[in-house]
Amino acid sequence: MLEHLTKETFKEKVFNFDLNKEWKFEGKTPCMIDFYADWCGPCKMVAPVLEELQKEYGENLVIYKVNTEDERELSSLFGIQSIPSLLFVPVEGQPQMAMGALPKSTFEKAIADVLNVKKPEIN
C-alpha cells in the first residue's frame, strides 16, 4: 500500500515549503508523488502500476500519493492542472513533473533517468 501524504507529512518527508523558498528535498530516498483524485479514471489505471513499481523497487524508491481533492494547497503549490500528475523527486537536483496515465515502461525510464534508481536484481 502506498503512503498518502497530507500537507504536514509532505513538509516532513518531501519539501518544507513553509521554511524554504528554494527546493530542498527532506527525504533520503528518491521518490515519486502521484497527484490523483478518487473520481479520476486515468488515475485508477495508474494506481496498480505504481503499486507494482513500489514492490519491484523496494527500499530504493518511495512512491507517495496526494489526493488533490483533500490537499488543494499542495496541488496549487505544484500547479496541478490535470491528473494524474506525477512528480519525480531525486535526492539531488530539481524535481520533474510528468502528466497523464503513462505506461509502466515510461515510469521505469523516468525512474532510471530522473531519479537515478536502478531496479534491484532478482535472485
DSSP file (Angstrom, degrees, kcal/mol; ACC not computed):
  #  RESIDUE AA STRUCTURE BP1 BP2  ACC     N-H-->O    O-->H-N    N-H-->O    O-->H-N    TCO  KAPPA ALPHA  PHI   PSI    X-CA   Y-CA   Z-CA
    1    1 A M              0   0    0      0, 0.0     2,-0.2     0, 0.0     0, 0.0   0.000 360.0 360.0 360.0 130.3    0.0    0.0    0.0
    2    2 A L        -     0   0    0      1,-0.1     2,-0.4    62,-0.1    62,-0.2  -0.500 360.0-108.3 -79.7 148.0    1.4    3.4   -1.0
    3    3 A E  E     -a   64   0A   0     60,-0.8    62,-2.3    -2,-0.2     2,-0.4  -0.603  25.1-140.9 -81.1 131.3    1.6    6.1    1.6
    4    4 A H  E     -a   65   0A   0     -2,-0.4     2,-0.4    60,-0.2    62,-0.2  -0.774  17.7-144.7 -90.6 132.7   -0.8    9.0    1.3
    5    5 A L        -     0   0    0     60,-3.0    62,-0.4    -2,-0.4     2,-0.2  -0.770  11.3-165.0-100.7 142.5    0.6   12.4    2.2
    6    6 A T     >  -     0   0    0     -2,-0.4     4,-2.5    60,-0.1     5,-0.2  -0.590  46.3 -92.3-104.4 176.7   -1.1   15.3    3.9
    7    7 A K  H  > S+     0   0    0     -2,-0.2     4,-1.9     1,-0.2     5,-0.1   0.920 127.8  47.8 -55.8 -43.6    0.2   18.8    3.9
    8    8 A E  H  > S+     0   0    0      2,-0.2     4,-1.5     1,-0.2    -1,-0.2   0.933 113.7  43.6 -67.6 -47.1    2.0   18.1    7.2
    9    9 A T  H  > S+     0   0    0      1,-0.2     4,-2.6     2,-0.2     5,-0.3   0.834 110.7  57.5 -69.9 -29.5    3.6   14.8    6.2
   10   10 A F  H  X>S+     0   0    0     -4,-2.5     4,-2.7     1,-0.2     5,-1.6   0.925 105.8  49.7 -61.7 -44.0    4.6   16.3    2.8
   11   11 A K  H  <5S+     0   0    0     -4,-1.9    -2,-0.2    -5,-0.2    -1,-0.2   0.857 115.4  44.1 -64.4 -35.0    6.5   19.0    4.6
   12   12 A E  H  <5S+     0   0    0     -4,-1.5    -2,-0.2    -5,-0.1    -1,-0.2   0.899 126.1  27.8 -73.8 -41.9    8.3   16.4    6.8
   13   13 A K  H  <5S+     0   0    0     -4,-2.6    14,-0.2     2,-0.1    -2,-0.2   0.692 134.2  13.0-100.3 -21.4    9.1   13.8    4.1
   14   14 A V  T  <5S-     0   0    0     -4,-2.7    12,-2.8    -5,-0.3    13,-0.4   0.735 120.9 -13.3-121.9 -67.0    9.4   15.8    0.8
   15   15 A F  B   < -E   25   0B   0     -5,-1.6     2,-1.3    10,-0.2    -1,-0.1  -0.942  44.0-146.7-152.5 121.8    9.7   19.6    1.0
   16   16 A N    >>  +     0   0    0      8,-0.5     4,-2.4    -2,-0.3     3,-0.7  -0.704  22.0 176.5 -90.2  90.0    9.0   22.1    3.8
   17   17 A F  T 34 S+     0   0    0     -2,-1.3    -1,-0.2     1,-0.2    -6,-0.0   0.619  74.8  62.9 -72.3 -13.0    7.7   25.0    1.8
   18   18 A D  T 34 S+     0   0    0      1,-0.1    -1,-0.2    -3,-0.1    -2,-0.1   0.849 114.9  31.4 -76.0 -34.2    7.0   27.0    5.0
   19   19 A L  T <4 S+     0   0    0     -3,-0.7     2,-0.4     1,-0.1    -2,-0.2   0.816 120.0  49.8 -90.0 -34.8   10.7   27.0    5.9
   20   20 A N     <  -     0   0    0     -4,-2.4    -1,-0.1     1,-0.1     4,-0.1  -0.898  44.5-175.9-118.1 134.2   12.4   27.0    2.4
   21   21 A K  S    S+     0   0    0     -2,-0.4     2,-0.2     2,-0.1    -1,-0.1   0.817  80.9  61.3 -87.1 -37.2   11.7   29.2   -0.6
   22   22 A E  S    S-     0   0    0      1,-0.1     2,-0.1     2,-0.0     0, 0.0  -0.620 106.9 -89.0 -87.5 149.4   14.2   27.2   -2.7
   23   23 A W        +     0   0    0     -2,-0.2     2,-0.3    -8,-0.1    -1,-0.1  -0.351  51.2 169.1 -59.0 129.3   13.7   23.5   -3.3
   24   24 A K        -     0   0    0     -4,-0.1    -8,-0.5    -2,-0.1     2,-0.2  -0.863  27.9-138.7-145.7 107.8   15.2   21.3   -0.6
   25   25 A F  B     -E   15   0B   0     -2,-0.3   -10,-0.2    66,-0.3   -11,-0.1  -0.490  10.0-164.1 -70.9 130.4   14.3   17.6   -0.5
   26   26 A E        +     0   0    0    -12,-2.8   -12,-0.2    -2,-0.2    -1,-0.1   0.616  60.6  85.3 -89.2 -15.3   13.7   16.4    3.0
   27   27 A G        -     0   0    0    -13,-0.4   -13,-0.1   -14,-0.2     4,-0.1  -0.254  64.3-146.9 -87.9 173.7   14.0   12.7    2.2
   28   28 A K  S    S+     0   0    0      1,-0.1    63,-0.1     2,-0.1    -1,-0.1   0.523  84.1  58.3-110.2 -15.6   16.9   10.3    1.9
   29   29 A T  S    S-     0   0    0     61,-0.1    -1,-0.1    62,-0.1    32,-0.1  -0.950  93.1-105.0-120.4 135.3   15.4    8.1   -0.8
   30   30 A P        -     0   0    0      0, 0.0    32,-2.1     0, 0.0     2,-0.3  -0.226  47.5-167.2 -54.5 148.1   14.3    9.2   -4.3
   31   31 A C  E     -bC  62  89A   0     58,-2.4    58,-3.5    30,-0.2     2,-0.4  -0.930  24.7-145.9-139.8 163.3   10.5    9.4   -4.5
   32   32 A M  E     -bC  63  88A   0     30,-2.3    32,-3.2    -2,-0.3     2,-0.5  -0.970  15.6-154.5-122.3 142.1    7.6    9.8   -6.9
   33   33 A I  E     -bC  64  87A   0     54,-2.3    54,-2.6    -2,-0.4     2,-0.7  -0.975   3.5-153.8-123.1 121.3    4.4   11.6   -5.9
   34   34 A D  E     -bC  65  86A   0     30,-2.8    32,-3.1    -2,-0.5     2,-0.7  -0.835   4.0-159.8 -94.9 110.9    1.2   10.7   -7.6
   35   35 A F  E     +bC  66  85A   0     50,-3.2    50,-1.7    -2,-0.7     2,-0.2  -0.842  36.2 145.9 -89.6 117.7   -1.3   13.6   -7.6
   36   36 A Y  E     -b   67   0A   0     30,-2.3    32,-3.3    -2,-0.7    33,-0.4  -0.818  41.4-138.5-143.4 174.7   -4.7   11.9   -8.1
   37   37 A A    >   -     0   0    0     -2,-0.2     3,-1.4    30,-0.2     6,-0.1  -0.983  26.0-123.5-140.3 150.0   -8.4   12.0   -7.3
   38   38 A D  T 3  S+     0   0    0     -2,-0.3    -1,-0.1     1,-0.3     6,-0.1   0.799 111.4  52.0 -62.2 -29.9  -10.7    9.1   -6.5
   39   39 A W  T 3  S+     0   0    0      4,-0.0     2,-0.6    -3,-0.0    -1,-0.3   0.535  84.3 107.8 -84.9  -5.6  -13.1   10.0   -9.3
   40   40 A C    <>  -     0   0    0     -3,-1.4     4,-1.6     1,-0.2    -3,-0.1  -0.638  54.0-160.3 -85.0 114.9  -10.3   10.1  -12.0
   41   41 A G  H  > S+     0   0    0     -2,-0.6     4,-1.4     1,-0.2     3,-0.4   0.938  92.3  47.8 -58.2 -53.4  -10.4    7.2  -14.5
   42   42 A P  H  > S+     0   0    0      0, 0.0     4,-1.7     0, 0.0    -1,-0.2   0.842 108.3  57.2 -59.8 -31.8   -6.8    7.5  -15.7
   43   43 A C  H  > S+     0   0    0      1,-0.2     4,-1.9     2,-0.2    -2,-0.2   0.897 104.6  51.6 -63.3 -39.5   -5.7    7.8  -12.0
   44   44 A K  H  < S+     0   0    0     -4,-1.6    -1,-0.2    -3,-0.4    -3,-0.1   0.810 108.0  52.7 -67.5 -29.2   -7.3    4.4  -11.3
   45   45 A M  H  X S+     0   0    0     -4,-1.4     4,-0.5     1,-0.2    -1,-0.2   0.858 111.9  45.2 -72.2 -35.1   -5.4    2.9  -14.3
   46   46 A V  H >X S+     0   0    0     -4,-1.7     4,-2.3     1,-0.2     3,-0.5   0.819  95.8  77.4 -77.3 -32.3   -2.1    4.2  -13.0
   47   47 A A  H 3X S+     0   0    0     -4,-1.9     4,-2.1     1,-0.3     5,-0.2   0.874  95.0  44.7 -51.7 -50.7   -2.6    3.1   -9.3
   48   48 A P  H 3> S+     0   0    0      0, 0.0     4,-2.2     0, 0.0    -1,-0.3   0.850 111.6  54.9 -66.1 -30.0   -1.9   -0.6   -9.8
   49   49 A V  H <X S+     0   0    0     -4,-0.5     4,-2.6    -3,-0.5    -2,-0.2   0.916 109.0  47.6 -65.1 -42.6    1.2    0.2  -11.9
   50   50 A L  H  X S+     0   0    0     -4,-2.3     4,-2.4     2,-0.2    -1,-0.2   0.894 110.3  51.9 -65.9 -39.6    2.5    2.4   -9.1
   51   51 A E  H  X S+     0   0    0     -4,-2.1     4,-1.9    -5,-0.2    -1,-0.2   0.920 111.3  48.2 -59.8 -43.8    1.8   -0.4   -6.5
   52   52 A E  H  X S+     0   0    0     -4,-2.2     4,-2.5     1,-0.2    -2,-0.2   0.919 110.6  50.3 -62.5 -46.0    3.8   -2.8   -8.8
   53   53 A L  H  X S+     0   0    0     -4,-2.6     4,-2.8     1,-0.2     5,-0.3   0.895 107.7  53.9 -61.1 -40.5    6.7   -0.4   -9.2
   54   54 A Q  H  X S+     0   0    0     -4,-2.4     4,-1.7     1,-0.2    -1,-0.2   0.917 110.8  46.3 -61.4 -42.2    6.9    0.1   -5.4
   55   55 A K  H  < S+     0   0    0     -4,-1.9    -2,-0.2     1,-0.2    -1,-0.2   0.923 114.8  47.3 -63.7 -44.3    7.1   -3.7   -4.9
   56   56 A E  H  < S+     0   0    0     -4,-2.5    -2,-0.2     1,-0.2    -1,-0.2   0.874 118.7  38.1 -67.8 -39.0    9.7   -4.1   -7.6
   57   57 A Y  H >< S+     0   0    0     -4,-2.8     3,-2.1     1,-0.2    -1,-0.2   0.671  86.2 175.6 -89.7 -17.5   12.0   -1.2   -6.5
   58   58 A G  G ><  -     0   0    0     -4,-1.7     3,-1.2    -5,-0.3    -1,-0.2  -0.200  66.9  -3.2  55.2-130.2   11.5   -1.9   -2.8
   59   59 A E  G 3  S+     0   0    0      1,-0.2    -1,-0.3    -4,-0.1     3,-0.1   0.533 121.7  75.9 -75.4  -6.0   13.6    0.4   -0.5
   60   60 A N  G <  S+     0   0    0     -3,-2.1     2,-0.3     1,-0.1    -1,-0.2   0.612 104.2  28.9 -79.8 -11.4   15.3    2.1   -3.4
   61   61 A L    <   -     0   0    0     -3,-1.2     2,-0.5    -7,-0.2   -30,-0.2  -0.998  64.4-152.6-150.4 140.9   12.3    4.2   -4.2
   62   62 A V  E     - b   0  31A   0    -32,-2.1   -30,-2.3    -2,-0.3     2,-0.5  -0.974  10.5-161.6-116.4 131.5    9.3    5.6   -2.3
   63   63 A I  E     - b   0  32A   0     -2,-0.5   -60,-0.8   -32,-0.2     2,-0.3  -0.958  12.1-175.2-114.9 121.2    6.0    6.3   -4.0
   64   64 A Y  E     -ab   3  33A   0    -32,-3.2   -30,-2.8    -2,-0.5     2,-0.4  -0.710  13.1-144.2-108.9 161.4    3.6    8.7   -2.3
   65   65 A K  E     -ab   4  34A   0    -62,-2.3   -60,-3.0    -2,-0.3     2,-0.4  -0.980   7.6-166.7-125.5 141.2    0.1    9.6   -3.2
   66   66 A V  E     - b   0  35A   0    -32,-3.1   -30,-2.3    -2,-0.4     2,-0.7  -0.978  17.5-141.2-127.6 118.4   -1.6   13.0   -2.8
   67   67 A N  E  >  - b   0  36A   0     -2,-0.4     4,-2.7   -62,-0.4     3,-0.4  -0.684   9.3-155.9 -78.3 113.2   -5.4   13.3   -3.1
   68   68 A T  T  4 S+     0   0    0    -32,-3.3    -1,-0.2    -2,-0.7   -31,-0.2   0.743  91.1  56.7 -66.3 -22.4   -5.9   16.6   -5.0
   69   69 A E  T  4 S+     0   0    0    -33,-0.4     3,-0.4     1,-0.1    -1,-0.2   0.891 116.0  34.4 -73.2 -39.3   -9.4   16.9   -3.5
   70   70 A D  T  4 S+     0   0    0     -3,-0.4     2,-0.4     1,-0.2    -2,-0.2   0.800 122.8  44.8 -84.4 -30.8   -8.2   16.7    0.1
   71   71 A E     X  +     0   0    0     -4,-2.7     4,-2.0     1,-0.2    -1,-0.2  -0.536  62.0 153.5-117.5  64.6   -4.9   18.6   -0.4
   72   72 A R  H  > S+     0   0    0     -2,-0.4     4,-2.5    -3,-0.4     5,-0.2   0.832  72.1  57.8 -63.2 -33.8   -5.7   21.6   -2.5
   73   73 A E  H  > S+     0   0    0      2,-0.2     4,-2.2     1,-0.2    -1,-0.2   0.921 107.9  46.2 -64.9 -42.9   -2.9   23.6   -1.2
   74   74 A L  H  > S+     0   0    0      2,-0.2     4,-1.6     1,-0.2    -2,-0.2   0.906 111.9  52.5 -64.4 -41.0   -0.3   21.0   -2.3
   75   75 A S  H  <>S+     0   0    0     -4,-2.0     5,-2.9     1,-0.2    -2,-0.2   0.920 112.6  43.3 -61.2 -44.3   -2.0   20.8   -5.7
   76   76 A S  H ><5S+     0   0    0     -4,-2.5     3,-1.1     3,-0.2    -1,-0.2   0.855 106.5  61.8 -72.2 -32.9   -1.8   24.5   -6.2
   77   77 A L  H 3<5S+     0   0    0     -4,-2.2    -1,-0.2     1,-0.3    -2,-0.2   0.871 113.5  36.5 -57.1 -37.4    1.8   24.7   -4.9
   78   78 A F  T 3<5S-     0   0    0     -4,-1.6    -1,-0.3    -3,-0.2    -2,-0.2   0.308 113.1-118.2-100.2   7.7    2.8   22.4   -7.8
   79   79 A G  T < 5 -     0   0    0     -3,-1.1     2,-0.5     1,-0.2    -3,-0.2   0.864  40.1-173.1  62.1  37.8    0.4   24.0  -10.3
   80   80 A I      < +     0   0    0     -5,-2.9    -1,-0.2     1,-0.2     3,-0.1  -0.529  19.2 158.8 -69.9 116.0   -1.5   20.7  -10.8
   81   81 A Q        +     0   0    0     -2,-0.5     2,-0.3     1,-0.3    -1,-0.2   0.715  64.5  24.7-106.0 -34.2   -4.0   21.4  -13.7
   82   82 A S  S    S-     0   0    0      2,-0.0    -1,-0.3    18,-0.0    18,-0.1  -0.958  85.7 -99.5-134.3 152.1   -4.6   17.8  -14.8
   83   83 A I  S    S+     0   0    0     -2,-0.3    18,-0.1     1,-0.1   -40,-0.1  -0.931  90.6  42.9-127.0 152.2   -4.5   14.5  -13.1
   84   84 A P  S    S+     0   0    0      0, 0.0    16,-3.2     0, 0.0     2,-0.4   0.473  72.8 165.8 -73.6 145.0   -2.8   12.1  -12.8
   85   85 A S  E     -CD  35  99A   0    -50,-1.7   -50,-3.2    14,-0.2     2,-0.5  -0.993  18.5-157.4-123.0 136.3    0.3   14.2  -12.4
   86   86 A L  E     -CD  34  98A   0     12,-3.6    12,-2.7    -2,-0.4     2,-0.6  -0.958   4.5-154.9-121.2 128.7    3.5   12.6  -11.1
   87   87 A L  E     -CD  33  97A   0    -54,-2.6   -54,-2.3    -2,-0.5     2,-0.6  -0.890   7.4-154.7-102.1 122.2    6.4   14.4   -9.5
   88   88 A F  E     -CD  32  96A   0      8,-3.5     8,-2.3    -2,-0.6   -56,-0.2  -0.875  13.1-167.9 -97.5 118.8    9.7   12.6   -9.8
   89   89 A V  E     -C   31   0A   0    -58,-3.5   -58,-2.4    -2,-0.6     2,-0.1  -0.890   2.5-164.0-117.2 103.9   11.9   13.8   -6.9
   90   90 A P        -     0   0    0      0, 0.0    25,-0.1     0, 0.0   -65,-0.1  -0.403  31.1-118.3 -76.9 162.5   15.6   12.9   -7.0
   91   91 A V  S    S+     0   0    0     24,-0.3     2,-0.4     1,-0.1   -66,-0.3   0.916 104.7  33.6 -65.5 -41.8   17.7   13.1   -3.8
   92   92 A E  S    S+     0   0    0     23,-0.1    -1,-0.1     2,-0.1     2,-0.1  -0.915 112.1  15.6-113.2 141.0   19.9   15.8   -5.5
   93   93 A G  S    S-     0   0    0     -2,-0.4   -68,-0.2   -70,-0.1     0, 0.0  -0.328  95.9 -35.4  96.6-177.7   18.6   18.3   -8.0
   94   94 A Q        -     0   0    0     -2,-0.1    -2,-0.1     1,-0.1     2,-0.1  -0.541  57.1-115.3 -86.7 145.1   15.2   19.6   -9.1
   95   95 A P        -     0   0    0      0, 0.0     2,-0.4     0, 0.0    -6,-0.2  -0.363  27.0-145.2 -71.1 158.3   12.0   17.5   -9.2
   96   96 A Q  E     -D   88   0A   0     -8,-2.3    -8,-3.5    -2,-0.1     2,-0.4  -0.984   4.9-140.1-129.5 141.6   10.4   16.9  -12.6
   97   97 A M  E     -D   87   0A   0     -2,-0.4     2,-0.4   -10,-0.2   -10,-0.2  -0.784  14.5-174.5-102.8 140.6    6.7   16.6  -13.4
   98   98 A A  E     -D   86   0A   0    -12,-2.7   -12,-3.6    -2,-0.4     2,-0.4  -0.985  12.4-150.9-128.6 144.3    5.0   14.2  -15.8
   99   99 A M  E     +D   85   0A   0     -2,-0.4   -14,-0.2   -14,-0.2   -16,-0.1  -0.895  45.5  26.7-119.9 146.6    1.3   14.2  -16.7
  100  100 A G  S    S-     0   0    0    -16,-3.2     2,-1.5    -2,-0.4   -14,-0.1  -0.160  95.4 -52.5 101.8 168.0   -1.1   11.6  -17.7
  101  101 A A        -     0   0    0    -18,-0.1    -1,-0.1    -2,-0.1   -58,-0.1  -0.655  67.4-168.0 -81.5  90.3   -1.6    7.9  -17.4
  102  102 A L        -     0   0    0     -2,-1.5    -2,-0.1     1,-0.1     2,-0.1  -0.458  22.7-105.1 -83.1 151.3    1.8    6.8  -18.6
  103  103 A P    >>  -     0   0    0      0, 0.0     4,-1.7     0, 0.0     3,-0.8  -0.368  33.4-108.9 -70.6 157.9    2.8    3.2  -19.4
  104  104 A K  H 3> S+     0   0    0      1,-0.3     4,-2.6     2,-0.2     5,-0.2   0.864 118.1  58.6 -55.0 -40.1    4.9    1.3  -16.9
  105  105 A S  H 3> S+     0   0    0      1,-0.2     4,-2.0     2,-0.2    -1,-0.3   0.854 104.0  51.6 -61.4 -34.9    7.9    1.4  -19.3
  106  106 A T  H <> S+     0   0    0     -3,-0.8     4,-2.3     2,-0.2    -1,-0.2   0.901 109.9  49.3 -68.3 -40.9    7.8    5.3  -19.3
  107  107 A F  H  X S+     0   0    0     -4,-1.7     4,-2.8     1,-0.2    -2,-0.2   0.931 110.4  51.0 -61.2 -44.6    7.8    5.3  -15.5
  108  108 A E  H  X S+     0   0    0     -4,-2.6     4,-2.0     1,-0.2    -2,-0.2   0.883 109.9  49.7 -62.2 -38.5   10.8    2.9  -15.4
  109  109 A K  H  X S+     0   0    0     -4,-2.0     4,-3.3     2,-0.2     5,-0.3   0.927 112.8  46.4 -65.8 -44.5   12.7    5.1  -17.8
  110  110 A A  H  X>S+     0   0    0     -4,-2.3     4,-2.5     2,-0.2     5,-1.4   0.879 110.0  53.9 -65.7 -37.7   12.0    8.2  -15.7
  111  111 A I  H  <5S+     0   0    0     -4,-2.8     6,-2.1     3,-0.2     4,-0.3   0.910 116.1  39.7 -62.0 -41.2   12.9    6.3  -12.5
  112  112 A A  H  <5S+     0   0    0     -4,-2.0     4,-0.5     4,-0.2    -2,-0.2   0.934 125.5  34.8 -72.1 -47.3   16.3    5.5  -14.1
  113  113 A D  H  <5S+     0   0    0     -4,-3.3    -3,-0.2    -5,-0.2    -2,-0.2   0.917 129.9  27.3 -79.2 -45.4   16.9    8.8  -15.9
  114  114 A V  T  <5S+     0   0    0     -4,-2.5    -3,-0.2    -5,-0.3    -2,-0.1   0.895 132.7  31.9 -86.2 -43.7   15.5   11.4  -13.4
  115  115 A L  S   <S-     0   0    0     -5,-1.4   -24,-0.3    -4,-0.3    -3,-0.2   0.597  93.3-134.7 -94.0 -11.5   15.8    9.6  -10.1
  116  116 A N        +     0   0    0     -4,-0.5     2,-0.5    -6,-0.3    -4,-0.2   0.859  55.1 144.3  61.4  35.5   19.0    7.6  -10.9
  117  117 A V        -     0   0    0     -6,-2.1     2,-0.3     3,-0.0    -1,-0.2  -0.925  36.1-156.7-112.2 127.8   17.4    4.4   -9.4
  118  118 A K        -     0   0    0     -2,-0.5   -58,-0.1    -3,-0.1     3,-0.1  -0.770  29.0-105.5 -99.0 147.0   18.1    1.0  -10.9
  119  119 A K        -     0   0    0     -2,-0.3   -62,-0.1     1,-0.1     3,-0.1  -0.533  43.9-109.2 -69.6 132.2   15.7   -1.9  -10.4
  120  120 A P        -     0   0    0      0, 0.0     2,-0.2     0, 0.0    -1,-0.1  -0.301  34.6-105.9 -61.5 145.2   17.2   -4.4   -7.9
  121  121 A E        -     0   0    0     -3,-0.1     2,-0.6     1,-0.1    -3,-0.0  -0.509  28.9-132.4 -70.5 138.5   18.3   -7.6   -9.4
  122  122 A I              0   0    0     -2,-0.2    -1,-0.1     1,-0.1    -3,-0.0  -0.845 360.0 360.0 -96.2 123.7   16.1  -10.5   -8.6
  123  123 A N              0   0    0     -2,-0.6    -1,-0.1     0, 0.0    -2,-0.0   0.445 360.0 360.0 -89.7 360.0   18.0  -13.6   -7.3
